[in-house]
Amino acid sequence: MTTAIDNFLADGFVTVRRAVAPGVVRACVALIEEELRARGIDPRNRVTWTKPVVRFPCPEGPTFAAAGTSPALCNVYDQLLGRGRWIPRQGVGGTIPVRFPSTSDPGDAGWHIDGSYDVGGQWWVNVQSRGRGLLALFLFSDVGDQDAPTEILVGSHLDVPRVLARFGARGVWNCDVARELPASTFRRGRAHATGRAGDVYICHPFLVHRATWPHRGSGPRMLAQPAIEYPQPFALREDSDVCAVERAILRGLERRDS
């Protein structure tokens, strides 16, 4: 796992292939399709795909619990956050944005980092990453480069801490972070969160990313994007017990120029 941690520190994410078993994925997809049908969308009838994206809370229950508690994922969470330090969830959680083939602007494709706590109805974030240890991207459908994959600015998690530090413990609205970043952030290499259904991208909470469009694929792209919760803000003190997520924040704070 040492190499994976090194990659996480440098790039801001690691990919766990086949993290969720195929049978569990199929059962999750069936429930996602039920949610779509309840909204008047037939996942097999393009005529009903009238919006570029439909978003809803991830369903609960034993099927998604099996996906969210995959031993492969829990092992990585332990490695990146520390065993027993993150908050287990009996499910996946978060929201599921289902993206459909469309040339229309989905309205949510800007560069951002995910927020972790509510301030006046907005999602905010601070340099200690209050409430959030990681971001996970669960692929519940096969995702290729034409299927509106999430786009990642590789290593951008190292540029964010110095920006957030200016806002102190109160933090800032997550949608305001990108405009404060230096131009060099947007010249970083880019990666697409592509793969097979059941793959999971585990990301640093400060990783800058966005939805891509248009979706030029042939079917709905299904993704869950939960937070892996952390019980207290990171202390941001150098010691031998610091976890990989906190170490990356400290590295970002030490950088003289992003």
Sine and cosine of phi, psi and omega as CSV:
sin_phi,cos_phi,sin_psi,cos_psi,sin_omega,cos_omega
0.00,0.00,-0.24,0.97,-0.03,-1.00
-0.85,0.52,-0.70,0.72,0.01,-1.00
-0.88,0.47,-0.66,0.75,0.01,-1.00
-0.90,0.44,-0.64,0.77,0.04,-1.00
-0.91,0.42,-0.67,0.74,0.04,-1.00
-0.87,0.50,-0.68,0.74,0.04,-1.00
-0.90,0.44,-0.65,0.76,0.02,-1.00
-0.88,0.47,-0.70,0.72,0.00,-1.00
-0.89,0.46,-0.62,0.78,-0.05,-1.00
-0.99,0.16,-0.69,0.72,-0.15,-0.99
-0.99,-0.14,-0.48,0.88,-0.02,-1.00
1.00,-0.09,0.07,1.00,0.03,-1.00
-0.33,-0.94,0.37,-0.93,0.19,-0.98
-0.73,-0.69,0.43,-0.90,-0.02,-1.00
-0.91,-0.41,0.77,-0.64,0.06,-1.00
-0.95,-0.32,0.97,-0.24,-0.01,-1.00
-0.97,0.25,0.63,-0.78,0.02,-1.00
0.82,0.58,0.61,0.79,-0.01,-1.00
-0.92,0.40,-0.54,0.84,0.01,-1.00
-0.93,-0.37,0.77,-0.64,-0.07,-1.00
-0.88,0.47,0.56,-0.83,-0.05,-1.00
-0.81,0.58,-0.66,0.75,0.00,-1.00
-0.90,0.43,-0.60,0.80,0.05,-1.00
-0.93,0.37,-0.66,0.75,0.04,-1.00
-0.86,0.52,-0.73,0.69,-0.02,-1.00
-0.87,0.49,-0.65,0.76,0.01,-1.00
-0.92,0.40,-0.61,0.79,0.05,-1.00
-0.91,0.42,-0.68,0.73,0.00,-1.00
-0.88,0.48,-0.64,0.77,0.02,-1.00
-0.86,0.50,-0.63,0.78,0.02,-1.00
-0.95,0.30,-0.60,0.80,0.08,-1.00
-0.89,0.46,-0.66,0.75,0.02,-1.00
-0.91,0.42,-0.57,0.82,0.09,-1.00
-0.88,0.47,-0.66,0.75,0.03,-1.00
-0.88,0.47,-0.64,0.77,0.02,-1.00
-0.91,0.42,-0.71,0.71,-0.01,-1.00
-0.89,0.46,-0.58,0.82,0.04,-1.00
-0.90,0.44,-0.33,0.94,0.03,-1.00
-0.98,-0.22,0.25,0.97,0.05,-1.00
0.98,0.20,0.35,0.94,-0.03,-1.00
-0.91,-0.42,0.84,-0.54,0.08,-1.00
-1.00,-0.08,0.91,-0.41,-0.06,-1.00
-0.89,0.45,-0.16,0.99,0.02,-1.00
-0.92,-0.40,0.17,0.99,-0.02,-1.00
-0.79,-0.62,0.97,-0.26,-0.08,-1.00
-0.88,0.48,-0.42,0.91,-0.01,-1.00
-0.86,0.51,-0.50,0.87,-0.05,-1.00
-1.00,0.05,-0.04,1.00,-0.03,-1.00
-1.00,0.02,0.96,0.27,-0.13,-0.99
-1.00,-0.05,-0.21,0.98,0.02,-1.00
-0.87,-0.49,0.54,-0.84,0.00,-1.00
-0.94,0.34,-0.42,0.91,0.01,-1.00
-0.51,-0.86,0.63,-0.78,0.12,-0.99
-0.79,-0.61,0.74,-0.67,-0.11,-0.99
-0.81,-0.59,0.67,-0.74,0.05,-1.00
-0.45,-0.89,0.33,-0.94,0.03,-1.00
-0.88,0.47,0.59,-0.81,0.04,-1.00
-0.89,0.46,0.75,-0.66,0.03,-1.00
-0.85,0.52,0.44,-0.90,0.04,-1.00
-0.97,-0.25,0.04,-1.00,0.03,-1.00
0.90,-0.43,0.05,-1.00,-0.13,-0.99
-0.90,0.44,-0.50,0.86,-0.03,-1.00
-0.90,0.43,-0.78,0.63,0.02,-1.00
-0.96,0.29,-0.42,0.91,0.11,-0.99
-0.89,0.45,-0.64,0.77,0.03,-1.00
-0.90,0.44,-0.60,0.80,0.03,-1.00
-0.94,0.35,-0.72,0.70,-0.10,-0.99
-0.96,0.29,-0.36,0.93,-0.01,-1.00
-0.95,-0.30,0.40,0.92,0.07,-1.00
-0.78,0.63,0.78,-0.63,0.01,-1.00
-0.83,0.56,-0.58,0.81,0.01,-1.00
-0.89,0.46,-0.64,0.77,0.01,-1.00
-0.95,0.31,-0.71,0.71,0.00,-1.00
-0.86,0.51,-0.58,0.81,0.04,-1.00
-0.89,0.45,-0.67,0.74,0.01,-1.00
-0.93,0.36,-0.66,0.75,0.06,-1.00
-0.85,0.53,-0.67,0.74,0.04,-1.00
-0.87,0.49,-0.67,0.75,-0.05,-1.00
-0.93,0.37,-0.59,0.81,-0.10,-1.00
-1.00,0.00,-0.46,0.89,-0.06,-1.00
-0.90,-0.43,-0.35,0.94,-0.05,-1.00
0.96,-0.28,0.72,-0.69,-0.01,-1.00
-0.88,0.48,0.78,-0.63,0.03,-1.00
0.98,0.19,0.08,1.00,-0.07,-1.00
-0.98,-0.18,-0.33,0.94,0.01,-1.00
-0.99,-0.16,0.29,-0.96,-0.09,-1.00
-1.00,-0.08,0.93,-0.36,0.02,-1.00
-0.91,0.42,0.52,-0.85,0.03,-1.00
-0.80,-0.60,0.73,-0.69,0.05,-1.00
-1.00,0.09,0.90,0.43,-0.03,-1.00
0.31,-0.95,-0.25,-0.97,0.06,-1.00
-0.99,-0.14,-0.80,0.61,0.03,-1.00
0.99,0.11,-0.07,-1.00,-0.01,-1.00
0.94,0.33,-0.35,-0.94,0.01,-1.00
-0.92,-0.40,0.32,-0.95,0.10,-1.00
-0.88,-0.48,0.96,-0.28,0.17,-0.99
-1.00,0.04,0.87,-0.49,0.08,-1.00
-0.98,-0.18,0.86,-0.50,-0.05,-1.00
-0.96,-0.28,0.69,-0.72,-0.08,-1.00
-0.93,-0.38,0.48,-0.88,0.08,-1.00
-0.80,0.60,0.84,-0.55,-0.09,-1.00
-0.15,-0.99,0.50,-0.86,0.12,-0.99
-0.98,-0.18,0.03,1.00,0.00,-1.00
-0.98,0.22,0.57,-0.82,0.07,-1.00
-0.92,0.39,0.85,-0.53,-0.02,-1.00
-0.96,0.29,-0.25,0.97,0.03,-1.00
0.99,0.13,0.08,1.00,-0.03,-1.00
-0.68,-0.73,0.51,0.86,-0.16,-0.99
-0.97,-0.24,0.38,0.92,0.01,-1.00
-1.00,0.08,0.41,-0.91,0.08,-1.00
-0.90,0.44,0.67,-0.75,-0.02,-1.00
-0.26,-0.97,0.21,-0.98,0.31,-0.95
-0.91,-0.42,0.41,-0.91,-0.04,-1.00
-0.98,0.20,0.63,-0.78,0.08,-1.00
-0.99,0.14,0.21,-0.98,-0.08,-1.00
-0.71,-0.71,-0.17,0.99,0.05,-1.00
-0.53,-0.85,0.45,-0.89,-0.13,-0.99
-1.00,0.00,0.76,-0.65,0.14,-0.99
-0.74,-0.67,0.96,-0.28,0.04,-1.00
0.86,0.52,0.58,0.82,0.01,-1.00
1.00,0.09,0.08,1.00,0.07,-1.00
-0.92,-0.40,0.46,-0.89,0.06,-1.00
-1.00,-0.01,0.84,-0.54,-0.06,-1.00
-0.92,-0.40,0.22,-0.98,0.01,-1.00
-0.53,-0.85,0.54,-0.84,0.12,-0.99
-0.77,-0.64,0.12,-0.99,-0.14,-0.99
-0.91,0.42,-0.37,0.93,0.05,-1.00
-1.00,0.03,0.08,1.00,0.01,-1.00
0.78,0.63,0.77,0.63,-0.01,-1.00
-0.79,0.61,0.85,-0.53,0.12,-0.99
1.00,0.06,-0.25,0.97,-0.09,-1.00
-0.79,-0.62,0.80,-0.60,0.08,-1.00
-0.99,-0.12,-0.62,0.79,-0.05,-1.00
-0.48,-0.88,0.28,-0.96,0.21,-0.98
-0.91,-0.41,0.76,-0.65,0.06,-1.00
-0.91,-0.41,0.69,-0.72,0.08,-1.00
-0.92,-0.40,0.97,-0.26,0.00,-1.00
-1.00,-0.01,0.88,-0.48,0.08,-1.00
-1.00,0.06,0.89,-0.45,0.06,-1.00
-0.97,-0.26,0.05,1.00,0.17,-0.98
-0.65,-0.76,0.36,-0.93,0.12,-0.99
-0.89,0.45,0.71,-0.70,-0.05,-1.00
-0.79,-0.61,0.90,-0.44,0.11,-0.99
-0.96,-0.29,-0.04,-1.00,-0.05,-1.00
-0.90,0.44,-0.35,0.94,0.00,-1.00
-1.00,-0.04,-0.04,1.00,-0.15,-0.99
-0.98,-0.21,0.53,0.85,0.01,-1.00
0.83,0.55,0.79,0.61,0.02,-1.00
-0.94,0.35,0.42,-0.91,0.16,-0.99
-0.90,0.43,0.72,-0.69,0.03,-1.00
-0.97,-0.24,0.71,-0.70,-0.11,-0.99
-0.89,-0.46,0.69,-0.72,0.18,-0.98
-1.00,0.01,0.96,-0.28,-0.14,-0.99
-0.90,0.43,0.81,-0.58,0.02,-1.00
0.99,0.13,0.03,1.00,-0.06,-1.00
-0.92,0.38,-0.33,0.94,0.04,-1.00
-0.88,0.47,-0.34,0.94,0.02,-1.00
-0.99,0.14,-0.29,0.96,0.01,-1.00
-1.00,0.04,-0.40,0.92,-0.14,-0.99
-0.97,0.25,-0.63,0.78,-0.10,-0.99
-0.83,0.56,-0.65,0.76,-0.02,-1.00
-0.92,0.40,-0.53,0.85,0.08,-1.00
-0.93,0.38,-0.75,0.66,-0.04,-1.00
-0.91,0.42,-0.53,0.85,-0.03,-1.00
-0.86,0.51,-0.47,0.88,-0.02,-1.00
-0.93,0.38,-0.35,0.94,-0.08,-1.00
-0.99,-0.16,-0.01,1.00,0.09,-1.00
0.91,0.41,-0.33,-0.94,-0.08,-1.00
-0.93,0.36,-0.48,0.88,-0.01,-1.00
-0.90,0.43,-0.62,0.79,0.04,-1.00
1.00,0.04,-0.36,-0.93,-0.13,-0.99
-0.45,-0.89,0.43,-0.90,0.10,-1.00
-0.86,0.51,0.75,-0.67,-0.10,-1.00
-0.87,0.50,-0.49,0.87,-0.02,-1.00
-0.96,0.28,-0.21,0.98,0.03,-1.00
-1.00,0.00,-0.18,0.98,-0.12,-0.99
-0.92,0.39,-0.71,0.71,-0.11,-0.99
-0.86,0.52,-0.63,0.78,-0.04,-1.00
-0.94,0.34,-0.28,0.96,0.02,-1.00
-1.00,-0.03,-0.16,0.99,-0.06,-1.00
-0.97,0.23,0.49,-0.87,0.03,-1.00
-0.94,0.34,0.38,-0.93,-0.01,-1.00
-0.86,0.51,-0.49,0.87,-0.03,-1.00
-0.89,0.46,-0.46,0.89,0.04,-1.00
-0.85,0.52,-0.64,0.76,-0.10,-0.99
-1.00,0.09,0.02,1.00,0.16,-0.99
-0.99,-0.16,0.03,1.00,0.03,-1.00
-0.92,0.38,0.33,-0.94,0.09,-1.00
-0.88,0.47,0.43,-0.90,-0.05,-1.00
-0.87,-0.50,0.56,-0.83,0.05,-1.00
-0.73,-0.68,0.55,-0.84,0.06,-1.00
-0.97,-0.26,0.68,-0.74,0.03,-1.00
-0.99,0.16,0.97,0.26,-0.01,-1.00
-0.97,-0.26,0.31,-0.95,0.04,-1.00
0.40,-0.92,-0.22,-0.98,0.01,-1.00
-1.00,-0.07,0.42,-0.91,0.09,-1.00
-0.82,0.57,0.76,-0.65,-0.06,-1.00
0.96,-0.28,-0.25,0.97,0.11,-0.99
-0.97,0.24,0.51,-0.86,0.01,-1.00
-0.71,-0.71,0.77,-0.64,0.12,-0.99
-0.99,-0.11,0.82,-0.57,0.01,-1.00
-0.95,-0.30,0.89,-0.46,-0.21,-0.98
-0.88,-0.47,0.52,-0.85,0.16,-0.99
-0.89,0.46,0.60,-0.80,-0.05,-1.00
-0.88,0.47,-0.31,0.95,-0.01,-1.00
-0.99,-0.17,0.18,0.98,-0.01,-1.00
-0.94,0.35,0.81,-0.59,-0.01,-1.00
-0.99,0.14,0.75,-0.66,-0.06,-1.00
-0.46,-0.89,0.15,-0.99,0.05,-1.00
-0.38,-0.92,0.34,-0.94,0.17,-0.99
-0.97,0.23,0.58,-0.82,0.07,-1.00
-0.97,-0.24,0.43,-0.90,0.08,-1.00
-0.40,-0.92,0.33,-0.94,-0.02,1.00
-0.96,0.27,0.37,-0.93,0.13,-0.99
-0.99,0.13,0.94,-0.35,-0.03,-1.00
-0.96,-0.27,0.22,0.98,0.01,-1.00
-0.99,0.16,-0.23,-0.97,-0.10,-0.99
-0.95,-0.31,-0.20,0.98,-0.06,-1.00
-0.53,-0.85,0.08,-1.00,-0.01,-1.00
-0.89,0.46,0.66,-0.75,0.11,-0.99
-0.99,-0.16,0.85,-0.52,-0.09,-1.00
-0.92,-0.38,0.81,-0.59,-0.08,-1.00
-0.57,-0.82,0.63,-0.78,0.20,-0.98
-0.93,-0.37,0.54,-0.84,-0.10,-0.99
-0.68,-0.74,0.91,0.42,-0.04,-1.00
-0.99,0.16,0.35,-0.94,0.23,-0.97
-1.00,0.09,0.60,-0.80,0.25,-0.97
-1.00,-0.09,0.93,-0.36,-0.19,-0.98
-0.98,0.20,0.53,-0.85,0.01,-1.00
-0.82,-0.57,0.71,-0.70,-0.22,-0.97
-0.95,0.32,-0.37,0.93,0.01,-1.00
-0.59,-0.81,0.38,-0.92,0.05,-1.00
-0.87,0.50,0.53,-0.85,0.05,-1.00
-0.90,0.43,0.70,-0.72,-0.07,-1.00
-0.95,0.31,-0.44,0.90,-0.01,-1.00
0.86,0.52,0.74,0.67,0.11,-0.99
-0.86,-0.51,0.73,-0.68,0.03,-1.00
-0.95,0.31,0.88,-0.48,0.17,-0.98
-0.39,-0.92,0.06,-1.00,-0.11,-0.99
-0.95,0.32,-0.24,0.97,-0.10,-1.00
-0.98,-0.20,0.17,0.99,-0.06,-1.00
-0.95,0.31,0.65,-0.76,-0.01,-1.00
-1.00,0.07,0.16,-0.99,-0.09,-1.00
-0.89,0.45,-0.63,0.78,-0.01,-1.00
-0.89,0.46,-0.73,0.69,0.00,-1.00
-0.92,0.39,-0.62,0.79,0.02,-1.00
-0.86,0.51,-0.64,0.77,0.02,-1.00
-0.91,0.42,-0.64,0.77,0.04,-1.00
-0.88,0.47,-0.69,0.72,0.01,-1.00
-0.88,0.47,-0.64,0.77,0.05,-1.00
-0.88,0.48,-0.67,0.74,0.01,-1.00
-0.90,0.44,-0.62,0.78,0.01,-1.00
-0.93,0.38,-0.47,0.88,-0.02,-1.00
-0.99,0.16,-0.29,0.96,-0.06,-1.00
-0.91,0.41,0.74,-0.68,0.00,-1.00
-0.98,0.22,-0.55,0.83,-0.05,-1.00
-0.56,-0.83,0.82,-0.57,-0.05,-1.00
-0.98,0.22,0.00,0.00,0.00,0.00
